[in-house]
Amino acid sequence: TAENDWFPVGRSDGNYTSGVALAYSPDETTTYEIGQEIYTPQDLDDTERIPNDRPYAGQLWAGYARHCVTLCRGGGAIRQQTGVRVGGVGALSLASEIQKFAHNDLDLGDDPRGWRHQIETEITVGVHHERRHSFLGFGRGRWRGDAIGIFRADLGTDLTRARVGGLLRYGFNLPSAFGGGSPGTSAFGHDATASALHTPIGDPAAGMRRSRTRGSPLRAYVSLGADAYFTAYNIFIDNHLFRRGTGLSLEPLGYDLSASVMLEWKSYRIGYRQVARSAEFEGGSSSAFGAVVVGWSIGG
């Protein structure tokens, strides 16, 4: 999955500006992930620390998660996932090198000149638990839809947050919401209502293995998502737990809105998701980013 505020029409950098993640599930209960995320202020030309704007920051991380699916008596299913994530911020994130390479060597944007003011180097550790409930199946024939309720809690030295929301899907040959893994690909994710980077992908091929026996190898659907969250701590805003902070005031209440389209053919998936996010600190602005999602099932 690749997320970037450049999508879909080449907007300028600022806030959450880029993220990439790769997830691998050897079976329907286990997922391994690795990813990177990058945050910047709005003005990349300023070489000094910019007051009242977020600092340069990035994180490089690896994660492991276990998930299970339970069928409900009245219909639908519940998927629960518990995972751990270990990473590094500051120089360990390699965010400065990656953004400078993309902007300077590949000429994809303005030269980011303030990375010497990025947040300090630190190891991060976090755990999460997520619960998704698929219900409200509707439609006829091959055109069907469903709803998915989502609750997630993160506790860590990088992010401590509680999130609740939902996802509405509708399409042709709609794949199983979970299929032993996550409902869609995140999110990145996250069809997650939030950034996949803090909503792990789950099974990258969720629904594919069980859907490919339905006859037509083609599956296509759209989804709309919304969620609200309470954030107690965010290292990219608050800087560090035990060091001098950025001077910014965290906006504890926030929301994400998303819309996505997904196309699947046999064992392959490609899709696009657009996310709108409320301001994350007092005096900050709302932001938006897009995500290109590619997944496939190997063998089977």
N, C-alpha and C positions, 0 to 999 in steps of 0.2 A: 504494500500500500504506500502511495506517495501523497502527502498532503502539502498544500502550499497556498499562500494567499495570492499567488500569481494567477491561480485558476479563478474564474475561467477566462478573464479578459486582460490579464497582465496588470493587476493592481500593484501599487507600491508596497514595500515592506513595512512592517510595524506589528506589534503585539506578537501573536503566534504566527510565525512567518513560514516555517517549513517543518516537515516531519516525514520520516521514512521508517518502515518497519517490515520485517520478514517473519512470518510465523510458519511453523511446521508441526503437524500433528501425525505422529506415527500410528495412532489409533484414535477411536472416538471418545477417549476420556482424558487425553494428555495433549498439551500444547507447549512448545518451546518458542520463545520470541526473542528477537533482538531489534533494537531501534534507536533512533536519534531524533531529538526535537530541538528547534532553534527559536529563540525569542529575541526581538530587537526593538529599540525605540523607533518612532516614526521618522526621525531625521537621521539618515545614515552619514551625512556630510560632516556633522559636528564631531570634532576629535575629543571633546571634553564630556564629562558626565553631564547628562541633560536632566536638570531638576524637573520634578513633576511628570516624568515619563519613566517607563520601565527600563531597567538596565539590560545590556546585552547579556544573554544567558543561553545555555544549552545543556542538554543531558544525553549521555550515551548509556544505554541500559540493556539488560538481558532479563528475561522473565520465564517463569515456569508456572503452569496452572493445571489443575485437575478439575474436570467437570463431569456431571452426571445428569441424566434426564429421567424424570418420573412421570408416567402417564396418570392423568387425573380421571377419577371415576365418571364425572359428568362431562368428560371431553376435554381436549386440550392437553397441555403438558407443562411441567415445571423443569427448568434447567437451572442448576446451581453450579457456580464456579468459585473456586478458592485458589489464590495464587500468590506468588512472591516475586518481587522485582528488586534487582540490585543494579546500581549504576554509579555514575560520577558526573558532577557538574564542574563548571570552571574549565580549566585547561584539559581535564580528563575527558570532556565531552567532545573535543575536536570540532566544536561548532564554528569557531573562528576560522579554522583551516578550510572547512567545507564551504562556508559561505563566501569566503574570499576567492576560493577556486571557482565557484559557480559565477560570481559577479565579475571577477577580474579576468580569469582565464577563458571562461566560456561566454563572457560579455552578456550575462543575463540580468544585470542590474547595476545600480550605482555602487561605487567602492565603499564598503562599510568601514569607516575610519575610527570607530570608538571601541573596538574590541579589547583594548587594554584596560577598559573599565568594566569588564564582565564580572559577574559574581565570582567569589573566591572558590578555589578548588576544594571539593569535599566528596566523600563517598556517601551515597544515598541508599537507603533500604526501605522497602515498603511492602505491605501486604494488602490484599483486597478480598472482598467477598461480594459476589453478584448473584442475584436471583432474577430469572426471567420467566414469566408466566404467559404461555400462548393460549388464547381463548378467542371466542366470538368468531368462529369460522362462518363465512357467508359466501354467496355466489352459487352459480350453477355450471355444470359441465366442467370444461377446462378453464373457465374464467372464475377465479375464486380469490377470496381475500381473508385476512385474519388480523387480529390485534395482539400485541405483545406488551405486557406491563413489565417495567424494569425497575429494580432497586439495586443500588451499588454503594458500598462503603469502602473507602481507601484510608489506610492509616500508615503514615510513613514520614521520614525526615524530608521528603521532597513535597508530598501532598497529603493533606488530611481533609477528607471531603465526604459528604453524604449526598447521594443523588437519587432522584425518583423521576420516572417519566414513562413514556410509552411510544409505541411504533405501530403504524397502520400500514399494511401491505395489501396490494391487489395486483393481479396479473394473470398471465396465460401459463397454465401448468405450474402454478405456484409451488415451489419446492417446500419440503417439510421445514417448519420453522427452526428446528434444532438439528434433526438428523444425527443426534449424538454429540453435536457441537453447538456452536452459537447460531443465533438467528441472523443469517447473513454474515457478511464480513465486516468487520468494524469498521474497530475501529474498532482501526483504524477501525472497536470498534467495533468497532466499531465499528449490516445496516445499523450501526450504533447511532444513538442520538448525540453522542459526544465524540470528541477526538478519540480515535482508536488508540492513541498513545496512552491515554488513561482509561480506556475501555478495551482491554485486550481482545484480539481477534477471535480467540477461541479456535474451533476447528476451521481451518482455512477453506475446506471443501464441504462445509456444513450443508446437508440436504442433498448433495450431489449423488452420493453412493446409493441412496434409497430412492431418488427421484428418477434415475436413468432407466428404470424398469417400467415407467408409466406409458411407454409407447413412443410418443414424439420426443426426440432428443432436445428439442428447443424449449426453453423456459425464459420468460421475460416478465418483469414486474417493476412497479414503482412503489415507493414508500414515503411516508411523511412521519417525522418524529419530533417530539418536544420533551424536554425535561428541565426540571429545576434542581438547583443544588445549593447546599450550604458548605462553605469552605472555611475551615478553622485555621489552616496554614497552607501557604503556597511558597515554596522556596524561590520561585521566579519573581515573586512580588515582594515577599518579606525578607528576601536574601538568605539569612541563615538563622537557625534557632538560637545560637549562643554567641552571635557576633553582632556588630553594629549593622543595622538594617539599611534599607534604601531610602528611608524617609517617606515612602509611600504608605497610604492607608488601604489595606485590603478591603475590597467590596465583598462581604461574606455571602450575600445572596445573589444568585445569577441564574441564567437560563441559556440553553442551546435550542435552536430550531434547525431542522434538517429536512432535506428532500433528496431522494436518490432514485436512480434508475439502474437496473441490473439486467444483464443479458447472459444466459447460460446456454451452452451447446455441448451436449454429452458431458465430458469431464472438465470443461473449461468455463470460467466465469470472468466477465469484465464489467465494470460498472463505474458510475460517477456519483459522488455525493457532494452536496453543497451545504455548508453549515454557517449559520449566523449566531454569533456569541455576544452576550451582553458585556458591558465594561467590567473588568476584573479588579480595578482599583479606583478609588475616588478621584475624580477629575479625568479619568481615562475615557476612551471612546470604545464603542462597540466595534466588533471586528467580524470578518468573514473569511472563509477559506474553502477550497475545494479539495476533494480527495479522489484520486484514480485508484481503483481497486482491481487487482488481477489475482485470480486463484485457479488452481487446478488440482485434480485428484490423480495420483500416480498409481497405476496398477488397479487391481480389483475389477 
